[in-house]
Amino acid sequence: MFDHSPHVDWLLATGRMLNVQDLVDGLGQRLREGGVPVMRVRLSFRTTHPLTAALSVIWEANATQIEPILAPQGLETRSDYAGSPLLEIAQTRRPFRRRLTETLGAEDHASLHELRHRGGTDYYGIPLIFALGGVGMIVFVSDDVGGFSDAQTSGLDRLAAVLTPVVEAKANHQLATAIATSYLGPRTGQRVLDGQITRGDIETIEAAILFSDIRGWTALNATRPATETLQVANSYFEVISDAVDNNDGEILKFMGDGVLALFPSDGSNAGRAQACRNAIAAAHAAHGIAALSDLSVPFGIGVHYGQVLYGNVGARERIDFTVLGQSVNTAARVEACCGALKESVLMSQTVAKLAATPTRHVSTEMLKGLDSPMALYAPASS
């Protein structure tokens, strides 16, 4: 007889507090130690993410921890998913049972043949039907000669019913995290998830501000089809994103053909210098990546350092997480000089001094919104 109640108690008291991998690891180990002949547990559910379609975590008896499987978009066309028991469970929303000790034929998915080859004797997959319409699944594979007993499959059904809301809560948290980080970036997205969502919830921070945009964007839109300019914009955004991400910055806004990125500082002398060096390195990297990727449009980058207001602004029911302040405007004005001065990267005198890296003076310009002319510099190697 399979007494599932201790496992239910564990799920509700402890398991729900764990991350998904530890939850599956703990459940698999407890089941096996409790006499259920399970050699493998796989939990899978859909995600909402620009790159990832589904997440699977796996526990196996007598194995080191297995890395989570992040299935890319276009999952349905992949041979390892098309025709699989996982797809059948997702489509029918019914349990899938296959005795692996019986003869497997060509019509049986390759995953079943592989599990049998590894000693699996029984495959039992259960749908986890979410209240908001989605579906996950949990698969138990036995290595016992007799597979799972009727009492054990019945107990696993009851466990799955308790597990469903736990997994749905984790899937919803993953959804919220994916949306926040995809639209706001990892740092800013996490601030929103942590509750910084009230209009006027703003703080003053110091940062290097990088502003970039495509040269000749208006003419490009006037002479090329919209679908082509969209592809160009996406390629350009990817170039800037890779450069900023790889240098400890964060893109805060895509604005038409423009990009606004921050490199936060702790306000110390060392922190200020590092933030400026990171921004300059990102500017260098962006043009290097663009050259390797054959990006077909030129773009300029302006860098400034200063204080910004960082937080929520907007109307009562529609807010935006952004940065405001003269330093942001100055970074945009510095970038606007790139075309006329025929420079791909320009920085303010503030950045040049703080970074303490080799630079060359390019020009001194009266920038809109400033009371006095500003000296502009370019990296010495550009």
Salt bridges, closest charged atoms under 4 A:
GLU60 OE2 - ARG40 NH1 2.39
GLU60 OE1 - ARG118 NH2 2.62
GLU76 OE2 - ARG46 NH2 2.16
ASP80 OD2 - ARG78 NH2 3.09
GLU102 OE1 - ARG98 NH1 3.30
ASP108 OD2 - ARG98 NH2 2.99
ASP122 OD2 - ARG97 NH2 2.79
ASP122 OD2 - ARG99 NH1 3.33
ASP143 OD2 - ARG32 NH2 3.40
GLU203 OE2 - ARG191 NH2 1.93
GLU206 OE1 - ARG272 NE 2.80
GLU228 OE2 - ARG224 NH1 3.32
ASP248 OD1 - ARG187 NH2 2.80
ASP320 OD2 - LYS253 NZ 2.41
GLU343 OE1 - ARG360 NH2 2.86
